[in-house]
Amino acid sequence: MMIKSTEEIIIYESPDGGKTIYARHSGSTDRTMIKQDPDASYLARWHEWREILRLADENITLSDAIERVEIIYALIKKEVE
């Protein structure tokens, strides 16, 4: 009779030398990011916003939401000046 271990093995991987770290269960290809380099995160968000702005040209709901964000940004910026 073979006894299976009840201990789960978690594997940590970093494709970029420790700047971004992923965790996954042994035997699985599904992984979760647990740490990301702040510079990489900023760049990823910048690229995502470029795509959001591009899509807003085609989608009125998204365009309206961006306009509200821009108003909030302008009000906050004015308060801190």
Phi and psi restraints in degrees (range 20) as a CNS / XPLOR table:
assign (resid 1 and name C) (resid 2 and name N)
       (resid 2 and name CA) (resid 2 and name C) 1.0 -99.8 20.0 2
assign (resid 2 and name N) (resid 2 and name CA)
       (resid 2 and name C) (resid 3 and name N) 1.0 131.6 20.0 2
assign (resid 2 and name C) (resid 3 and name N)
       (resid 3 and name CA) (resid 3 and name C) 1.0 -100.6 20.0 2
assign (resid 3 and name N) (resid 3 and name CA)
       (resid 3 and name C) (resid 4 and name N) 1.0 125.2 20.0 2
assign (resid 3 and name C) (resid 4 and name N)
       (resid 4 and name CA) (resid 4 and name C) 1.0 -85.7 20.0 2
assign (resid 4 and name N) (resid 4 and name CA)
       (resid 4 and name C) (resid 5 and name N) 1.0 143.6 20.0 2
assign (resid 4 and name C) (resid 5 and name N)
       (resid 5 and name CA) (resid 5 and name C) 1.0 -73.2 20.0 2
assign (resid 5 and name N) (resid 5 and name CA)
       (resid 5 and name C) (resid 6 and name N) 1.0 140.3 20.0 2
assign (resid 5 and name C) (resid 6 and name N)
       (resid 6 and name CA) (resid 6 and name C) 1.0 -91.0 20.0 2
assign (resid 6 and name N) (resid 6 and name CA)
       (resid 6 and name C) (resid 7 and name N) 1.0 -4.8 20.0 2
assign (resid 6 and name C) (resid 7 and name N)
       (resid 7 and name CA) (resid 7 and name C) 1.0 -81.9 20.0 2
assign (resid 7 and name N) (resid 7 and name CA)
       (resid 7 and name C) (resid 8 and name N) 1.0 126.6 20.0 2
assign (resid 7 and name C) (resid 8 and name N)
       (resid 8 and name CA) (resid 8 and name C) 1.0 -84.4 20.0 2
assign (resid 8 and name N) (resid 8 and name CA)
       (resid 8 and name C) (resid 9 and name N) 1.0 136.8 20.0 2
assign (resid 8 and name C) (resid 9 and name N)
       (resid 9 and name CA) (resid 9 and name C) 1.0 -100.5 20.0 2
assign (resid 9 and name N) (resid 9 and name CA)
       (resid 9 and name C) (resid 10 and name N) 1.0 125.2 20.0 2
assign (resid 9 and name C) (resid 10 and name N)
       (resid 10 and name CA) (resid 10 and name C) 1.0 -111.4 20.0 2
assign (resid 10 and name N) (resid 10 and name CA)
       (resid 10 and name C) (resid 11 and name N) 1.0 130.7 20.0 2
assign (resid 10 and name C) (resid 11 and name N)
       (resid 11 and name CA) (resid 11 and name C) 1.0 -106.3 20.0 2
assign (resid 11 and name N) (resid 11 and name CA)
       (resid 11 and name C) (resid 12 and name N) 1.0 132.2 20.0 2
assign (resid 11 and name C) (resid 12 and name N)
       (resid 12 and name CA) (resid 12 and name C) 1.0 -105.7 20.0 2
assign (resid 12 and name N) (resid 12 and name CA)
       (resid 12 and name C) (resid 13 and name N) 1.0 132.3 20.0 2
assign (resid 12 and name C) (resid 13 and name N)
       (resid 13 and name CA) (resid 13 and name C) 1.0 -131.6 20.0 2
assign (resid 13 and name N) (resid 13 and name CA)
       (resid 13 and name C) (resid 14 and name N) 1.0 147.3 20.0 2
assign (resid 13 and name C) (resid 14 and name N)
       (resid 14 and name CA) (resid 14 and name C) 1.0 -138.7 20.0 2
assign (resid 14 and name N) (resid 14 and name CA)
       (resid 14 and name C) (resid 15 and name N) 1.0 112.5 20.0 2
assign (resid 14 and name C) (resid 15 and name N)
       (resid 15 and name CA) (resid 15 and name C) 1.0 -78.6 20.0 2
assign (resid 15 and name N) (resid 15 and name CA)
       (resid 15 and name C) (resid 16 and name N) 1.0 -9.5 20.0 2
assign (resid 15 and name C) (resid 16 and name N)
       (resid 16 and name CA) (resid 16 and name C) 1.0 -127.5 20.0 2
assign (resid 16 and name N) (resid 16 and name CA)
       (resid 16 and name C) (resid 17 and name N) 1.0 34.0 20.0 2
assign (resid 16 and name C) (resid 17 and name N)
       (resid 17 and name CA) (resid 17 and name C) 1.0 72.3 20.0 2
assign (resid 17 and name N) (resid 17 and name CA)
       (resid 17 and name C) (resid 18 and name N) 1.0 27.7 20.0 2
assign (resid 17 and name C) (resid 18 and name N)
       (resid 18 and name CA) (resid 18 and name C) 1.0 103.7 20.0 2
assign (resid 18 and name N) (resid 18 and name CA)
       (resid 18 and name C) (resid 19 and name N) 1.0 -5.8 20.0 2
assign (resid 18 and name C) (resid 19 and name N)
       (resid 19 and name CA) (resid 19 and name C) 1.0 -72.9 20.0 2
assign (resid 19 and name N) (resid 19 and name CA)
       (resid 19 and name C) (resid 20 and name N) 1.0 -39.0 20.0 2
assign (resid 19 and name C) (resid 20 and name N)
       (resid 20 and name CA) (resid 20 and name C) 1.0 -121.5 20.0 2
assign (resid 20 and name N) (resid 20 and name CA)
       (resid 20 and name C) (resid 21 and name N) 1.0 132.5 20.0 2
assign (resid 20 and name C) (resid 21 and name N)
       (resid 21 and name CA) (resid 21 and name C) 1.0 -125.7 20.0 2
assign (resid 21 and name N) (resid 21 and name CA)
       (resid 21 and name C) (resid 22 and name N) 1.0 132.4 20.0 2
assign (resid 21 and name C) (resid 22 and name N)
       (resid 22 and name CA) (resid 22 and name C) 1.0 -115.9 20.0 2
assign (resid 22 and name N) (resid 22 and name CA)
       (resid 22 and name C) (resid 23 and name N) 1.0 151.9 20.0 2
assign (resid 22 and name C) (resid 23 and name N)
       (resid 23 and name CA) (resid 23 and name C) 1.0 -123.9 20.0 2
assign (resid 23 and name N) (resid 23 and name CA)
       (resid 23 and name C) (resid 24 and name N) 1.0 142.2 20.0 2
assign (resid 23 and name C) (resid 24 and name N)
       (resid 24 and name CA) (resid 24 and name C) 1.0 -147.8 20.0 2
assign (resid 24 and name N) (resid 24 and name CA)
       (resid 24 and name C) (resid 25 and name N) 1.0 155.1 20.0 2
assign (resid 24 and name C) (resid 25 and name N)
       (resid 25 and name CA) (resid 25 and name C) 1.0 -78.4 20.0 2
assign (resid 25 and name N) (resid 25 and name CA)
       (resid 25 and name C) (resid 26 and name N) 1.0 145.3 20.0 2
assign (resid 25 and name C) (resid 26 and name N)
       (resid 26 and name CA) (resid 26 and name C) 1.0 -55.5 20.0 2
assign (resid 26 and name N) (resid 26 and name CA)
       (resid 26 and name C) (resid 27 and name N) 1.0 131.1 20.0 2
assign (resid 26 and name C) (resid 27 and name N)
       (resid 27 and name CA) (resid 27 and name C) 1.0 89.1 20.0 2
assign (resid 27 and name N) (resid 27 and name CA)
       (resid 27 and name C) (resid 28 and name N) 1.0 -5.4 20.0 2
assign (resid 27 and name C) (resid 28 and name N)
       (resid 28 and name CA) (resid 28 and name C) 1.0 -109.1 20.0 2
assign (resid 28 and name N) (resid 28 and name CA)
       (resid 28 and name C) (resid 29 and name N) 1.0 151.9 20.0 2
assign (resid 28 and name C) (resid 29 and name N)
       (resid 29 and name CA) (resid 29 and name C) 1.0 -102.1 20.0 2
assign (resid 29 and name N) (resid 29 and name CA)
       (resid 29 and name C) (resid 30 and name N) 1.0 -8.2 20.0 2
assign (resid 29 and name C) (resid 30 and name N)
       (resid 30 and name CA) (resid 30 and name C) 1.0 -76.0 20.0 2
assign (resid 30 and name N) (resid 30 and name CA)
       (resid 30 and name C) (resid 31 and name N) 1.0 126.8 20.0 2
assign (resid 30 and name C) (resid 31 and name N)
       (resid 31 and name CA) (resid 31 and name C) 1.0 -130.9 20.0 2
assign (resid 31 and name N) (resid 31 and name CA)
       (resid 31 and name C) (resid 32 and name N) 1.0 159.0 20.0 2
assign (resid 31 and name C) (resid 32 and name N)
       (resid 32 and name CA) (resid 32 and name C) 1.0 -122.1 20.0 2
assign (resid 32 and name N) (resid 32 and name CA)
       (resid 32 and name C) (resid 33 and name N) 1.0 132.2 20.0 2
assign (resid 32 and name C) (resid 33 and name N)
       (resid 33 and name CA) (resid 33 and name C) 1.0 -74.8 20.0 2
assign (resid 33 and name N) (resid 33 and name CA)
       (resid 33 and name C) (resid 34 and name N) 1.0 130.0 20.0 2
assign (resid 33 and name C) (resid 34 and name N)
       (resid 34 and name CA) (resid 34 and name C) 1.0 -114.4 20.0 2
assign (resid 34 and name N) (resid 34 and name CA)
       (resid 34 and name C) (resid 35 and name N) 1.0 -14.5 20.0 2
assign (resid 34 and name C) (resid 35 and name N)
       (resid 35 and name CA) (resid 35 and name C) 1.0 -154.3 20.0 2
assign (resid 35 and name N) (resid 35 and name CA)
       (resid 35 and name C) (resid 36 and name N) 1.0 138.5 20.0 2
assign (resid 35 and name C) (resid 36 and name N)
       (resid 36 and name CA) (resid 36 and name C) 1.0 -136.4 20.0 2
assign (resid 36 and name N) (resid 36 and name CA)
       (resid 36 and name C) (resid 37 and name N) 1.0 141.0 20.0 2
assign (resid 36 and name C) (resid 37 and name N)
       (resid 37 and name CA) (resid 37 and name C) 1.0 -58.3 20.0 2
assign (resid 37 and name N) (resid 37 and name CA)
       (resid 37 and name C) (resid 38 and name N) 1.0 126.3 20.0 2
assign (resid 37 and name C) (resid 38 and name N)
       (resid 38 and name CA) (resid 38 and name C) 1.0 -55.6 20.0 2
assign (resid 38 and name N) (resid 38 and name CA)
       (resid 38 and name C) (resid 39 and name N) 1.0 -37.3 20.0 2
assign (resid 38 and name C) (resid 39 and name N)
       (resid 39 and name CA) (resid 39 and name C) 1.0 -66.1 20.0 2
assign (resid 39 and name N) (resid 39 and name CA)
       (resid 39 and name C) (resid 40 and name N) 1.0 -39.6 20.0 2
assign (resid 39 and name C) (resid 40 and name N)
       (resid 40 and name CA) (resid 40 and name C) 1.0 -67.0 20.0 2
assign (resid 40 and name N) (resid 40 and name CA)
       (resid 40 and name C) (resid 41 and name N) 1.0 -38.5 20.0 2
assign (resid 40 and name C) (resid 41 and name N)
       (resid 41 and name CA) (resid 41 and name C) 1.0 -64.0 20.0 2
assign (resid 41 and name N) (resid 41 and name CA)
       (resid 41 and name C) (resid 42 and name N) 1.0 -43.2 20.0 2
assign (resid 41 and name C) (resid 42 and name N)
       (resid 42 and name CA) (resid 42 and name C) 1.0 -62.0 20.0 2
assign (resid 42 and name N) (resid 42 and name CA)
       (resid 42 and name C) (resid 43 and name N) 1.0 -44.6 20.0 2
assign (resid 42 and name C) (resid 43 and name N)
       (resid 43 and name CA) (resid 43 and name C) 1.0 -64.7 20.0 2
assign (resid 43 and name N) (resid 43 and name CA)
       (resid 43 and name C) (resid 44 and name N) 1.0 -41.7 20.0 2
assign (resid 43 and name C) (resid 44 and name N)
       (resid 44 and name CA) (resid 44 and name C) 1.0 -62.7 20.0 2
assign (resid 44 and name N) (resid 44 and name CA)
       (resid 44 and name C) (resid 45 and name N) 1.0 -42.0 20.0 2
assign (resid 44 and name C) (resid 45 and name N)
       (resid 45 and name CA) (resid 45 and name C) 1.0 -66.6 20.0 2
assign (resid 45 and name N) (resid 45 and name CA)
       (resid 45 and name C) (resid 46 and name N) 1.0 -36.9 20.0 2
assign (resid 45 and name C) (resid 46 and name N)
       (resid 46 and name CA) (resid 46 and name C) 1.0 -62.4 20.0 2
assign (resid 46 and name N) (resid 46 and name CA)
       (resid 46 and name C) (resid 47 and name N) 1.0 -44.2 20.0 2
assign (resid 46 and name C) (resid 47 and name N)
       (resid 47 and name CA) (resid 47 and name C) 1.0 -64.8 20.0 2
assign (resid 47 and name N) (resid 47 and name CA)
       (resid 47 and name C) (resid 48 and name N) 1.0 -38.0 20.0 2
assign (resid 47 and name C) (resid 48 and name N)
       (resid 48 and name CA) (resid 48 and name C) 1.0 -65.0 20.0 2
assign (resid 48 and name N) (resid 48 and name CA)
       (resid 48 and name C) (resid 49 and name N) 1.0 -40.7 20.0 2
assign (resid 48 and name C) (resid 49 and name N)
       (resid 49 and name CA) (resid 49 and name C) 1.0 -65.3 20.0 2
assign (resid 49 and name N) (resid 49 and name CA)
       (resid 49 and name C) (resid 50 and name N) 1.0 -35.7 20.0 2
assign (resid 49 and name C) (resid 50 and name N)
       (resid 50 and name CA) (resid 50 and name C) 1.0 -59.1 20.0 2
assign (resid 50 and name N) (resid 50 and name CA)
       (resid 50 and name C) (resid 51 and name N) 1.0 -43.0 20.0 2
assign (resid 50 and name C) (resid 51 and name N)
       (resid 51 and name CA) (resid 51 and name C) 1.0 -67.2 20.0 2
assign (resid 51 and name N) (resid 51 and name CA)
       (resid 51 and name C) (resid 52 and name N) 1.0 -39.8 20.0 2
assign (resid 51 and name C) (resid 52 and name N)
       (resid 52 and name CA) (resid 52 and name C) 1.0 -60.6 20.0 2
assign (resid 52 and name N) (resid 52 and name CA)
       (resid 52 and name C) (resid 53 and name N) 1.0 -45.9 20.0 2
assign (resid 52 and name C) (resid 53 and name N)
       (resid 53 and name CA) (resid 53 and name C) 1.0 -63.8 20.0 2
assign (resid 53 and name N) (resid 53 and name CA)
       (resid 53 and name C) (resid 54 and name N) 1.0 -37.6 20.0 2
assign (resid 53 and name C) (resid 54 and name N)
       (resid 54 and name CA) (resid 54 and name C) 1.0 -64.7 20.0 2
assign (resid 54 and name N) (resid 54 and name CA)
       (resid 54 and name C) (resid 55 and name N) 1.0 -44.3 20.0 2
assign (resid 54 and name C) (resid 55 and name N)
       (resid 55 and name CA) (resid 55 and name C) 1.0 -67.6 20.0 2
assign (resid 55 and name N) (resid 55 and name CA)
       (resid 55 and name C) (resid 56 and name N) 1.0 -28.3 20.0 2
assign (resid 55 and name C) (resid 56 and name N)
       (resid 56 and name CA) (resid 56 and name C) 1.0 -64.3 20.0 2
assign (resid 56 and name N) (resid 56 and name CA)
       (resid 56 and name C) (resid 57 and name N) 1.0 -25.0 20.0 2
assign (resid 56 and name C) (resid 57 and name N)
       (resid 57 and name CA) (resid 57 and name C) 1.0 -65.2 20.0 2
assign (resid 57 and name N) (resid 57 and name CA)
       (resid 57 and name C) (resid 58 and name N) 1.0 -23.3 20.0 2
assign (resid 57 and name C) (resid 58 and name N)
       (resid 58 and name CA) (resid 58 and name C) 1.0 -106.5 20.0 2
assign (resid 58 and name N) (resid 58 and name CA)
       (resid 58 and name C) (resid 59 and name N) 1.0 -11.3 20.0 2
assign (resid 58 and name C) (resid 59 and name N)
       (resid 59 and name CA) (resid 59 and name C) 1.0 -130.0 20.0 2
assign (resid 59 and name N) (resid 59 and name CA)
       (resid 59 and name C) (resid 60 and name N) 1.0 113.8 20.0 2
assign (resid 59 and name C) (resid 60 and name N)
       (resid 60 and name CA) (resid 60 and name C) 1.0 -66.2 20.0 2
assign (resid 60 and name N) (resid 60 and name CA)
       (resid 60 and name C) (resid 61 and name N) 1.0 -35.3 20.0 2
assign (resid 60 and name C) (resid 61 and name N)
       (resid 61 and name CA) (resid 61 and name C) 1.0 -63.6 20.0 2
assign (resid 61 and name N) (resid 61 and name CA)
       (resid 61 and name C) (resid 62 and name N) 1.0 -45.6 20.0 2
assign (resid 61 and name C) (resid 62 and name N)
       (resid 62 and name CA) (resid 62 and name C) 1.0 -66.5 20.0 2
assign (resid 62 and name N) (resid 62 and name CA)
       (resid 62 and name C) (resid 63 and name N) 1.0 -40.1 20.0 2
assign (resid 62 and name C) (resid 63 and name N)
       (resid 63 and name CA) (resid 63 and name C) 1.0 -60.8 20.0 2
assign (resid 63 and name N) (resid 63 and name CA)
       (resid 63 and name C) (resid 64 and name N) 1.0 -43.6 20.0 2
assign (resid 63 and name C) (resid 64 and name N)
       (resid 64 and name CA) (resid 64 and name C) 1.0 -63.1 20.0 2
assign (resid 64 and name N) (resid 64 and name CA)
       (resid 64 and name C) (resid 65 and name N) 1.0 -40.4 20.0 2
assign (resid 64 and name C) (resid 65 and name N)
       (resid 65 and name CA) (resid 65 and name C) 1.0 -64.7 20.0 2
assign (resid 65 and name N) (resid 65 and name CA)
       (resid 65 and name C) (resid 66 and name N) 1.0 -41.2 20.0 2
assign (resid 65 and name C) (resid 66 and name N)
       (resid 66 and name CA) (resid 66 and name C) 1.0 -64.7 20.0 2
assign (resid 66 and name N) (resid 66 and name CA)
       (resid 66 and name C) (resid 67 and name N) 1.0 -38.6 20.0 2
assign (resid 66 and name C) (resid 67 and name N)
       (resid 67 and name CA) (resid 67 and name C) 1.0 -61.9 20.0 2
assign (resid 67 and name N) (resid 67 and name CA)
       (resid 67 and name C) (resid 68 and name N) 1.0 -40.0 20.0 2
assign (resid 67 and name C) (resid 68 and name N)
       (resid 68 and name CA) (resid 68 and name C) 1.0 -65.1 20.0 2
assign (resid 68 and name N) (resid 68 and name CA)
       (resid 68 and name C) (resid 69 and name N) 1.0 -40.5 20.0 2
assign (resid 68 and name C) (resid 69 and name N)
       (resid 69 and name CA) (resid 69 and name C) 1.0 -62.5 20.0 2
assign (resid 69 and name N) (resid 69 and name CA)
       (resid 69 and name C) (resid 70 and name N) 1.0 -42.0 20.0 2
assign (resid 69 and name C) (resid 70 and name N)
       (resid 70 and name CA) (resid 70 and name C) 1.0 -63.5 20.0 2
assign (resid 70 and name N) (resid 70 and name CA)
       (resid 70 and name C) (resid 71 and name N) 1.0 -37.5 20.0 2
assign (resid 70 and name C) (resid 71 and name N)
       (resid 71 and name CA) (resid 71 and name C) 1.0 -65.2 20.0 2
assign (resid 71 and name N) (resid 71 and name CA)
       (resid 71 and name C) (resid 72 and name N) 1.0 -46.1 20.0 2
assign (resid 71 and name C) (resid 72 and name N)
       (resid 72 and name CA) (resid 72 and name C) 1.0 -61.0 20.0 2
assign (resid 72 and name N) (resid 72 and name CA)
       (resid 72 and name C) (resid 73 and name N) 1.0 -44.3 20.0 2
assign (resid 72 and name C) (resid 73 and name N)
       (resid 73 and name CA) (resid 73 and name C) 1.0 -58.3 20.0 2
assign (resid 73 and name N) (resid 73 and name CA)
       (resid 73 and name C) (resid 74 and name N) 1.0 -46.4 20.0 2
assign (resid 73 and name C) (resid 74 and name N)
       (resid 74 and name CA) (resid 74 and name C) 1.0 -62.2 20.0 2
assign (resid 74 and name N) (resid 74 and name CA)
       (resid 74 and name C) (resid 75 and name N) 1.0 -40.2 20.0 2
assign (resid 74 and name C) (resid 75 and name N)
       (resid 75 and name CA) (resid 75 and name C) 1.0 -66.1 20.0 2
assign (resid 75 and name N) (resid 75 and name CA)
       (resid 75 and name C) (resid 76 and name N) 1.0 -43.8 20.0 2
assign (resid 75 and name C) (resid 76 and name N)
       (resid 76 and name CA) (resid 76 and name C) 1.0 -65.6 20.0 2
assign (resid 76 and name N) (resid 76 and name CA)
       (resid 76 and name C) (resid 77 and name N) 1.0 -44.2 20.0 2
assign (resid 76 and name C) (resid 77 and name N)
       (resid 77 and name CA) (resid 77 and name C) 1.0 -60.3 20.0 2
assign (resid 77 and name N) (resid 77 and name CA)
       (resid 77 and name C) (resid 78 and name N) 1.0 -39.4 20.0 2
assign (resid 77 and name C) (resid 78 and name N)
       (resid 78 and name CA) (resid 78 and name C) 1.0 -65.4 20.0 2
assign (resid 78 and name N) (resid 78 and name CA)
       (resid 78 and name C) (resid 79 and name N) 1.0 -36.7 20.0 2
assign (resid 78 and name C) (resid 79 and name N)
       (resid 79 and name CA) (resid 79 and name C) 1.0 -66.0 20.0 2
assign (resid 79 and name N) (resid 79 and name CA)
       (resid 79 and name C) (resid 80 and name N) 1.0 -35.4 20.0 2
assign (resid 79 and name C) (resid 80 and name N)
       (resid 80 and name CA) (resid 80 and name C) 1.0 -87.9 20.0 2
assign (resid 80 and name N) (resid 80 and name CA)
       (resid 80 and name C) (resid 81 and name N) 1.0 -9.0 20.0 2
